[in-house]
Amino acid sequence: MASRLLCEIDLEAPGKRTGFLRLPHSTHESAYGWIPIPIAVIANGRGPTILLSAGNHGDEYEGQIALGRLIREVEPGQVQGRIIALPALNFRAAQAGRRTSPVDGGNLNRSFPGVADGTPTQQIAYHMDSVILPLCDAVVDLHSGGSSLMYTPSALARRGDAAVFERQLGMLRAFGAPHSYIVQPGGLWGGTLSDACALRGIPQLGTELGGGGHATPATVGVAERGIAGVLRHLGIADLDWDGRVARPTRLLQVGGSDYFVHAPDPGVFEPLAEPGEEVKAGQPAGRLHQTEVPWREPIAVHFARDGVVLVKRWPGMTARGDCLFHLGTDLGG
């Protein structure tokens, strides 16, 4: 079935164009309306096509900021190939500053490959999977920890086909985040843009650039330098955003459940470790203070293995089952 989304701009012709993907959406306020998803293309000559996306989760801002800069500053003469940029992929979520869509509650990065005539979020995923990805030779999907998590600035890729995985490792090194990590196929979740790329054999990397529902100059800088590094690595553009200096990345892996710490009970979370910190098995990870019965001792939680803290929970108020930390370990270690 054909996608219901309409692209206002020509993605095939050379030059620089901006416009919207029009997602039909009939509401009480607008019977024949559409949701405007910003899209840009910068194309010149023969070369690879890269998709740069952000706002897959709307409360993750570094990628949205960096891709806005790219659209404003980069001109066709700087490009050999094609850049397709979608800086607010789940537009209503980005507009609302929420992880999920306020239209249908959908989590776009759990909705691939989507449904042609499904909910608005499913329709976005379907258009990406059936129309945009077939145009692409590489994908960078820019994320951060959003409102509930804080990451040490990282990039990540998933294992899969050996040849594709080697290309992804090259992209990770070119991105040059302070930490990079490898996840197993499927992992804890399915339906991601990474899953969709893997099924098509497209090398893809994601990022986790910070979090806490805000961006900083430091984390936006990691995004901008990383984009420049990947574009240069693929021969698409030679931007000076990174000073044309390669930055080392520490390659890690994320394994099974012992890499994660989850809250066993509700409470106010007091973390005892920070992103980027080296920790040991059995080390105290945090305490959960019980608001209703503050005379009781707080509940202690511990790390189950040695590793590097990649992420910690950001809000204090915590429910049973919330992720408090997850770790990485050196690749091949």
Secondary structure, DSSP 8 states (H G I E B T S, - for coil): ---S-EESS-SSSSEEEEEEEEEE---SS-TT-EEEEEEEEEEESS--EEEEE--SSTT--HHHHHHHHHHHH--GGGBSEEEEEETTSSHHHHHHT-SS-TTT---GGG-TT--TTS-HHHHHHHHIIIIIGGG-SEEEE----TTTEEE-SEEEEE--SHHHHHHHHHHHHHH--SEEEEE-SSTT--S-HHHHHHHHT--EEEEE--BTTB--HHHHHHHHHHHHHHHHHTTSB--STTTT-----EEEE--SGGGEEE-SS-EEEEES--TT-EE-TT-EEEEEE-SS-TTS--EEEE-SS-EEEEEEE--SEE-TT-EEEEEEEETT-
